[in-house]
Amino acid sequence: MTVSFDELAELIRSRRSSMFVDNTREVPTGIVEQLCELAQWAPNHKRTWPWRFALFTGAGRDRLGAAFVADMVDRDFGDQGKRAKTVTKYSRTPAVLVIGAAADDNPSRHDENRDAVAAGIQNLLLGATTLGLATYWGTAPLIDSPRVLALCGFATDVRIINVMYLGWSRDEPETPVRPPLDLHLIDA
Ligand SMILES: Cc1cc2nc3c(=O)[nH]c(=O)nc-3n(C[C@H](O)[C@H](O)[C@H](O)COP(=O)(O)O)c2cc1C
């Protein structure tokens, strides 16, 4: 191993959810590809390879917001304020990465796929942190938005786990204090 425990611990602790980005500086697609590739090294049960990615930049970000809002209207979900915010909010960072989890007929594997995607997302977040990229994990307004799934090129039963904001960091947010460790020891 080339990374010490202390170095890894420092990296993990320094990762922050942040939207303080330089919105004039693009995030090269090649870098996002490398980060997504890191995500795929997370463990996944039965090798279902559940990670799905779609990158939105430029005017694509507005199409993402419009697609969510059209489905929010169809489903009668969210008030006027929430819909208005959703139209524009994906332009807050130069890149937005939608990350989905493949579905599975087996309910337990279906949940495990989601867990594997969450584990992969942490890989991605840590990789981004090493590069000076700010990241922010956003929950989708609708995790099964048909229009967004189609726009992403995902299967219709994929669950949207994360709408991740990405951009070059220009400031550090405050670090939320972590609670004391909740570890129970049972040794007899
Ligand atoms: C599953 C998940 C969903 C999240 N969804 C949102 C969200 O919709 N909006 C938001 O502001 N933050 C969201 N977050 C980010 C948390 O607010 C953030 O991780 C938390 O405040 C701790 O800050 P830190 O990541 O800098 O340690 C989400 C995080 C996770 C793990």
The ligand as an SDF file (V2000), in Angstrom:
LIG
                    3D

 31 33  0  0  0  0  0  0  0  0999 V2000
  -28.0450    9.9840    0.9940 C   0  0  0  0  0  0  0  0  0  0  0  0
  -27.7150   11.4520    1.1160 C   0  0  0  0  0  0  0  0  0  0  0  0
  -28.6050   12.3770    0.6110 C   0  0  0  0  0  0  0  0  0  0  0  0
  -28.3380   13.7570    0.7260 C   0  0  0  0  0  0  0  0  0  0  0  0
  -29.2380   14.6400    0.1980 N   0  0  0  0  0  0  0  0  0  0  0  0
  -29.0350   15.9630    0.3810 C   0  0  0  0  0  0  0  0  0  0  0  0
  -29.9790   16.9060   -0.1250 C   0  0  0  0  0  0  0  0  0  0  0  0
  -30.9640   16.5480   -0.7850 O   0  0  0  0  0  0  0  0  0  0  0  0
  -29.7570   18.2100    0.1190 N   0  0  0  0  0  0  0  0  0  0  0  0
  -28.6770   18.6350    0.8390 C   0  0  0  0  0  0  0  0  0  0  0  0
  -28.5520   19.8390    1.0660 O   0  0  0  0  0  0  0  0  0  0  0  0
  -27.7370   17.7720    1.2850 N   0  0  0  0  0  0  0  0  0  0  0  0
  -27.8860   16.4540    1.0700 C   0  0  0  0  0  0  0  0  0  0  0  0
  -26.9330   15.5560    1.4920 N   0  0  0  0  0  0  0  0  0  0  0  0
  -25.6440   16.0660    2.0230 C   0  0  0  0  0  0  0  0  0  0  0  0
  -25.6700   16.2250    3.5330 C   0  0  0  0  0  0  0  0  0  0  0  0
  -26.4280   17.3740    3.8570 O   0  0  0  0  0  0  0  0  0  0  0  0
  -24.2010   16.3790    4.0500 C   0  0  0  0  0  0  0  0  0  0  0  0
  -23.4890   15.2090    3.7510 O   0  0  0  0  0  0  0  0  0  0  0  0
  -24.1890   16.6220    5.5620 C   0  0  0  0  0  0  0  0  0  0  0  0
  -24.6570   17.9170    5.8350 O   0  0  0  0  0  0  0  0  0  0  0  0
  -22.8020   16.4780    6.1810 C   0  0  0  0  0  0  0  0  0  0  0  0
  -21.9020   17.3860    5.6170 O   0  0  0  0  0  0  0  0  0  0  0  0
  -20.4970   16.8750    5.0210 P   0  0  0  0  0  0  0  0  0  0  0  0
  -20.8460   15.9920    3.8180 O   0  0  0  0  0  0  0  0  0  0  0  0
  -19.7330   18.1060    4.6130 O   0  0  0  0  0  0  0  0  0  0  0  0
  -19.7960   16.0970    6.0910 O   0  0  0  0  0  0  0  0  0  0  0  0
  -27.1520   14.1900    1.3710 C   0  0  0  0  0  0  0  0  0  0  0  0
  -26.2530   13.2210    1.8500 C   0  0  0  0  0  0  0  0  0  0  0  0
  -26.5190   11.8930    1.7160 C   0  0  0  0  0  0  0  0  0  0  0  0
  -25.5110   10.8780    2.2270 C   0  0  0  0  0  0  0  0  0  0  0  0
  1  2  1  0
  2  3  1  0
  2 30  2  0
  3  4  2  0
  4  5  1  0
  4 28  1  0
  5  6  2  0
  6  7  1  0
  6 13  1  0
  7  8  2  0
  7  9  1  0
  9 10  1  0
 10 11  2  0
 10 12  1  0
 12 13  2  0
 13 14  1  0
 14 15  1  0
 14 28  1  0
 15 16  1  0
 16 17  1  0
 16 18  1  0
 18 19  1  0
 18 20  1  0
 20 21  1  0
 20 22  1  0
 22 23  1  0
 23 24  1  0
 24 25  2  0
 24 26  1  0
 24 27  1  0
 28 29  2  0
 29 30  1  0
 30 31  1  0
M  END
$$$$
